[in-house]
Amino acid sequence: MSGALNTYANLNALATYLRSLDKKYVMLFAYNGTGKTRLSMDFRQAGKQVDADGNVTARDTLYFNAFTEDLFSWDNDLDGDTHRRLLINKNSEFIAGVRALDMDNKIRPLIHRYSNFNFLIDYEYKDKEDNEFWAVNFIREELVNGTPQNVEFVKISRGEENLFIWCFFLAVAQLAIDRHQNYDWVKYIYVDDPVSSLDDNNTIAIAHHLGSILKAGNGDVKSIVSTHHALFFNVVCNELGKNAPRLFLSKSDGVYTLKDTTDSPFFFHVTMIQDLQKAVNSNNIYTFHFYYLRTILEKAANFHGFNGFSDCLIVDDDEEDKKLFTRMVNNLNHGGYSMFEPKEMGEENKKYFKQIFKNFLLNYKFNEDLLEKPIATGTV
């Protein structure tokens, strides 16, 4: 339905449509409140088989959404205020079958892509009411009296908690993609908004990593990724390439509308340009900003009918400068986007970044009233 509008009376009908698509990946953008999470649950429900007594006998969707996050809750040790643990509801079908699969060592290298805390999972934990959980003890190296020590039962930040839950899911998803016998029932992986409480740097890293994992799959498992986060959407789309339909979901008067945005410029570029202008004005330019810049250049090239982003690098007809700028955008756009903190560009790269961005704005006019005015420093 290239560029066309399709309407659906309810989310169940939309879920049925998504299941009918013969695509390895589907990307779905929608604003908060549209019904993305409910759609993921209707999609999951459509893949269940139940017997005459209402018991689920089969399922086909491994999903990540707000309900997945609800499987994790804190025991903050309010009495002792020392042994704080993240509890995992071990009775979930999502969790079933992973205890014997060395999950700690599957999750740990994923966590260390994004942050530097460590953890141990206690599979025999019971709370005061004798309820059984799996309990995560988070560990962080801290200076104690000037000496580095591992401090246990740390209450990690909300962003770090989300990273841990996401990495737990990714480890399970990898088992499904690899067709492990415990997860050979999975036909679909449905991911909904995994980047809440994260900064842009980690958002890019997670999106890049997710796209890489899905792209490396053998094709037996199909994937749907939905989000309200424009940057996350764009990075995953770029990783998956043109084979992934890029759909925009909206809702009006109870009717759901789906539009294919694959061949049209997406609508968040003004926001991205505003962010880049602020970074340039403040001189706080980080390596991940080159990803923003390349995204804008690629979409502009597509809109204006060029073959690639380099055609939008207008540099006063200087072919050598154009080649240099193309190499810089290519080289600085790729790689591991997140280690333990965002990396600021060196002054030389900042100079080139500012020049490329300035040239773009001069040649492709945007409403200047939308942009923060540059600081008058006498520099580019």
N, C-alpha and C positions, 0 to 999 in steps of 0.2 A: 504493500500500500504506500508506495513512495510518495511522501508528502501529503497523502490523503488523510481525511478524518474518518475514523471509525468510532461509533458510539455503542455503549453497552448499558443495559438497564440496571445492572448490579455487578458487584465484584465477582460473583460466581461465574457469570457469563464471560467476564474478562479473563478470569483464571482458565476457563475452558479454551478461550482463544489462544492464550500463551502456550498452553499444552499442545495446541494444534500446529504450532510453528515448527517446521523442520529445520531448526537452527541449533548449532552447538551452544551459542551464547545469545542472550538477549539483555540489552541494557535499557533500564527504565528510569526516567527522571520524573519526579513529582514533588510539589511543595508539601511541606508538613501539613497534616490535616486532610490530605486528599484521600487517604486510605491505603497507603503502601503496606503498612504492617498487617492490616486486615486482609489485604490481597494475598500476602504471603501465606497467611493461615488458611484462606480459602483454597489456595493452590495446593497446600499440603493436604487439606482435607479431601480434595478431589482425588488424591492418589492413594487413599486408604480403602481397604476392603474389610468389611465387617461381617460377622456371622449372624445367625438368627437371634442370638442373645445380645447383640450389640457390641461384641468383643472384636477388637481390631485383630485381623488375621494376617494382614499384609499392609505395607506402606512403601512409598517410593521416593520420598523427599527428605533430604537432610537440609535443615534450614537454620539460618542465623537471623534473629530479630530481637525485639525487646523481650519476648518471652524466653528466649535463650538466656539472656542476661539475668532474668529472674530466677534461673536455676542456681545462681550464686548469691549468697547473702553473708553478712558479717556477724560473727560472734565477737563483740568488742571487749569481752571479759570485764563487764561493768563493776564486778566486785573487786578483782585484783588489779585491773587496769594494766595488765602486763602481757597476757597470752591472747593476743588478738589473732583471729583466724578467719579466713574466707571459707565458708562452708559451701559444699557442692551437693545438690540433691542427686544422690546416686541412683535414684529409682527411675530417672528419665530414660526414654528409649535412646536419646542422643548420647547418653553416658554409657548405656549398657554395652558390655563387651570390651571396654577399653582397659580395665584394671590390669589384665595380664599382658598388656601390649607395651609395657615400658614407656608409659605416656610422659613421665617426667623428662626423660631424655629426648623425646620427640618435641616437647614444648619448649624446652630450655634454649636450643639454638634459635628458635623463632623469636623468643622474648629478647634474646641478646642482639637481635637486629635493631631493636628499638630502644631498649633501656638496659640498665646495669644492675637491677635487683636479681636475686636468686630466690629459690623456693624449694620446699619439700612437701609432698602430699602424704598425709596420714590417712590410710584407707580403713582404719579401725576406730575412728573417733566417735565418741558418744557425748551428747550434751547432757545438761543436768537432769533433763526429763528422760534420759536413756534413749533418745532418738539417735539413730545412726546416720552419720554423714561421712563424706570425705572432707578433710580439713586441710587447707593450704596454709603453711607457715612461710611467710615471706621473710627473706633475709637480705640485709644490706650491709655492706662494709662501711663503717663509720669510725671516725677518730674518737677514741676513749682515752682521756688523759694523755693525748698526744700520740697514741699507738693505734694503728688500724686494727679493728676487730670486727668480726661478723656479729651483728646484732640481730637476734631472732624475733619473730612475732611482731614485725613492723607493720603498722597501718599505712599501706601505700596510698598514693593519691588516687583520685577518681579516674584520671587519665590512665595511670598505670594499671589500675584494676581492669579498665576496659581493654587495655592491651593484653593483659593476661587471659581474659575470657576469649578475646579474639584469637589469640595464639592457640588456646585450647581447641577452639573450633577448627582452626586451620589444620591442626594436627589430625583431627578426626576426618576433615574433608580430604586430606591427602590420602588417608587410608581408603576412603571411598573411591577416589580417583584412581588409586593403584589397584582397585578391585580386591581389597582384602576380604577374606571370607566373612568376617564379622560385619562388613558393610557392603556386601555384594547386592543387597536389596536396593541400594541407592541408584535411582535413575536420574534424579534432579538434585542439584545443589542450588538453594535459593538464599541469597544474601541480601539483607535489607539494612542499610544505614549502619555500618560498623564503626563509624568515625566520630561519634559524639565525644566531646570533651578532649579532642586532640587538636594540637596546633597544625598549621599548614604543612610543616616539614614532615611530621609523622603521617599526616593524611596522604601526602604524596607517596611516602614509603609504603604504606599499607596498600594503597591502590596499585602501585607498581608491582608489589609482591603478589597480590591477589591475581592480577592479570597474568603474571608469569606462570603461576600455578595452574590456573584454568587453561591457559594456552598449551601447557605441556601435557595436558590430559590426552588419553588415547581416543577420545570421541564417544566412549560408551556412556559417559555421564554428561548430561546437558546442564547448563547453568543460567540462572536468571539473577541479575544484580539490579537492585532498585535503591535509589538514594534521592535526598533533597539537596545534597552537597555538590555544587557545580564543579569544584576542583576535583573531587573524588571521581565524579562521573566522567570528566574529561580524561583523566589519567588512565582509568581502566579502559575507556574506549580506545585510547591511543595504543595501549598494550595489546588489546584484542584485535585491532585492525578493522578493516572494512567488512569483515564477515559477520560482525555483531550488529544486528538491528539496533538503532538508537531511538527509543520511543519516548515521547513526552505525554504524561498522563495528567489530565485535569478533570475537575468535577464542577458541574453547574446545574442547579435545579434538580439534583439527584441523579443526573445522567453523567456517566463516565465517558470521557473523550480521549482517544488515543491517536497521536499524530506521529508519523515517522519523520524524524529530523535528520536522517542520515545524510541527505543531499542538500541540506540548507544550513546556513550559519546558526549556531546555537545562541541563546539569548543572554548568556552571562558574561559576555566579553567586556561590556562596559565596566562591570564590577572588577574584573581582572585588570583592566587598564587603570582603573582608579587605584587599585592596590599597588601596581607598579609605579604609578606617579608618586604615591606617598613614599615608597621605598627610595625612589630617586631623589625626592626632595629632602628626605632625612639622611640620605647617604647610607642608610641601613639596608644594604643590598646583599642578599644571601644567594648561595649557589642555586637553591631551588627556584629562585626567581627566573632563571633561564628557562625553566620548564613552562612557567606562565608565558614568557615571551614567545617561545616557539609555538605554543598552542595558539596564541593570537595570530601569529604570522601564518600558520598553516590554514586557519579558518579564513583569514583574509584572502589568501591565495586561492582557496577553493571557491570563495564567493565571487572573486573577480576573474575566474576562469584560467588561472595560471597552473603550471604543472607542479610547482612546489613552492615552499616558503621562501626560498632564496630569490624568487622573482619579486618579492615584496621588500627586499633589502636595497632600497634606492640609495646609492652613494655617489651622486653627481657623475654618473656614467663611468666611474672608476672601477674597472673590472677586477683589478688586484685587490682593492678594498672589499669588493663584493665577495670574492673568494675567501678572504680572511674572515669576514663577518660570518659567512656560511659555515666555515670550519669551526668557529667559536661557538655558534649556536648549536651545531651538531655535537661537538665534544663536551661542552659544559651542560648540555641537556640530559645526558645519559649517566648511568651509574647508580650506586647505592645512595639514595637520597637522605637517609637518616642513619646516623650512628647514635651518639648519645646526646648531641645537641646540634642545632643548625650551624652551618659553617658560613661565615661571612666571606664574601669575595675579597680578593686582593685588590689593591688600588688600580692596577693596570686593567684587570678584568672589569672593574666598575666603570672605568673610562669607556671601554668598548661597549659595555652594556648600555650606558647612557646614550652613546652616539647612535647605536642601532635603534633604541626606543625613540629617541628624538626624531630620527629620520622617518620612522614609521608614522609618527603622529603628524609630521609635516606633510606627508604624501597621502595619508588616508585620514581625512578630516573627521573628527568626533566633536561633539558639542563641548566646547571648552568650559562652559559653565558647570559641567559635571565633574571636572577635574580640579583637584587641589592645585592652587597656583604655585609654580616653582619658587623656591627661595632664591633671591637675587644674590648669588655668590660669585658671578663672573665665570663660572664653570659650566660645562655642558649639562 
